[in-house]
Amino acid sequence: MSRSKDRGQDFTREFEGAQTLDGLLEVSGSACDTAEVLARMQAAHAEGRPHSDVIPGLFEEEPRFPSPDVARLLYQNLLGLWDLVEEGRAVRLEDGPRPPRPKKVKASQPPAFHPDEPTGEFVEAAWRYLEDDEKARTRLMHSFENRQDALLGALDAAGLTDEGYGVARHLLFELYAMLELGWSPGVASVRSAALVADTTAPPVPQSLRTYADEALFEAEQDEEQPLTAQELEAVRTLVRSGLAALWGARKGR
């Protein structure tokens, strides 16, 4: 049985308010306050740039963290703030009575992108659907484990730590699930030979590459169980080759 680890249990993207984020920024060595971070994020989002273009620039030097908990809280708040910007939500920077939160609407399964390529909007909708619908996520996880023996075998043979394995496996599952949701004919089992670089393989859509790159960036920022640079590169190589193989395994293309 292949190992698995859900990294989302201890890391929750949530903006807890300007006062909290201001303190986290200050203690971590940033000269920015929440208002400036918000302005930078809004500008980046308007230009179609990802949060990975914004967050590193908040620090003139490497951020310093008194403890792993401070690092985790900082990135939870920063990514939570980015989510609010991306959703077009109003962000309160002053204390005072908070308006009632709108009732959360359960995400619905995104419409298929077949026979075209997935857009960024599809990837975001698919991710939210997988987060919200436990039954759908479990069904797709069973499908992933039953069909993708070659892919899981390559991960088992890679010699990664449990943490590195968990990052790679969870991300490849998400990418597989997105393809299953959006490509109505389905995805066949990946062949071992397809995991070797193939210049004749169809190019992977930018939306999926961007999702994978941003997920790996978040894993790189994990201060509790950071991956070494060498292992991060190994994980990145596995994810990219696995994604290319999954994209090439679409049925009826």
C-alpha positions, -999 to +999 in steps of 0.1 A: +000+000+000+014+034-010+019+060+017-002+091+018-002+123+038-027+152+037-008+184+042-039+204+045-048+193+081-026+218+099-024+247+074-055+268+070-055+298+046-073+324+067-068+362+071-073+369+108-074+407+105-050+436+099-039+438+136-028+401+135-010+403+102+007+436+110+023+420+140+033+389+121+049+410+094+068+431+119+082+402+139+092+385+106+112+414+094+090+430+068+087+468+065+052+464+050+019+466+068-014+449+059-026+479+038+005+478+016+003+440+013-033+443+002-025+470-024+003+449-038-019+418-040-047+437-057-024+451-083-008+417-090-043+401-093-054+428-117-024+421-138-030+383-138+001+376-117+001+349-090+007+354-052+042+340-057+051+373-074+040+393-043+050+374-011+088+372-015+089+409-023+075+418+011+109+411+027+141+430+017+161+401+032+152+365+042+123+366+066+132+357+102+108+337+123+110+333+161+093+299+158+077+276+132+043+286+145+049+323+136+060+313+101+029+291+097+006+319+109+022+345+087+017+324+055-018+313+065-028+350+069-010+361+037-026+333+016-059+339+032-057+376+023-048+366-013-079+343-014-101+373-004-085+394-032-089+367-057-126+362-048-132+400-050-142+402-014-140+434+006-112+434+032-116+453+065-084+469+077-100+486+108-114+471+139-151+474+146-183+454+143-180+429+116-208+424+091-224+389+092-206+364+071-225+352+040-237+316+042-211+294+026-224+278-006-213+243-013-191+241-044-207+223-073-189+201-098-173+223-124-185+218-160-162+196-182-136+213-203-135+184-228-126+186-257-106+217-250-080+226-223-088+236-187-088+273-179-076+288-147-112+292-137-118+255-142-088+246-121-099+269-092-135+255-093-122+219-094-099+226-064-128+241-044-150+212-053-125+187-041-120+206-009-158+208-002-172+175-014-157+147+007-176+119-011-163+131-045-128+134-032-129+099-017-143+084-049-116+100-070-089+090-045-100+053-048-099+057-086-064+072-084-051+044-062-067+017-083-057+029-118-023+047-114+000+018-103+029+030-125+027+065-111+025+054-075+052+029-081+075+056-094+068+077-062+075+047-040+108+041-058+120+077-056+135+074-022+118+105-008+112+113+029+076+109+041+071+146+038+084+148+003+064+118-007+033+134+008+037+166-012+042+147-045+014+122-040-012+147-028-005+171-057-005+143-083-038+131-069-053+166-072-041+169-108-055+135-117-088+143-101-091+176-120-086+157-153-111+131-143-136+159-135-131+179-166-122+153-193-154+134-198-139+103-215-117+098-185-080+092-179-063+059-186-036+043-165-002+059-170+024+037-186+059+036-169+075+046-202+054+078-202+071+090-170+103+095-190+107+128-208+089+125-242+094+154-266+065+141-287+040+142-259+012+169-260+022+200-241+006+204-207-019+233-203-005+264-186-033+264-160-022+230-147+015+239-147+007+271-128-014+252-102+014+227-096+041+254-094+021+274-068+014+243-047+052+235-047+059+271-037+036+267-007+053+235+002+086+253+000+074+279+025+064+253+051+085+261+081+074+232+103+086+204+080+106+221+052+119+201+023+156+203+015+165+220-018+176+187-032+144+169-023+122+198-034+138+196-069+132+158-069+096+163-060+092+190-087+107+167-113+083+138-103+053+161-103+061+176-137+067+142-153+036+127-137+015+156-148+028+153-184+020+115-183-015+121-169-023+147-196-010+123-223-032+095-209-065+112-216-089+088-234-103+096-268-080+125-275 
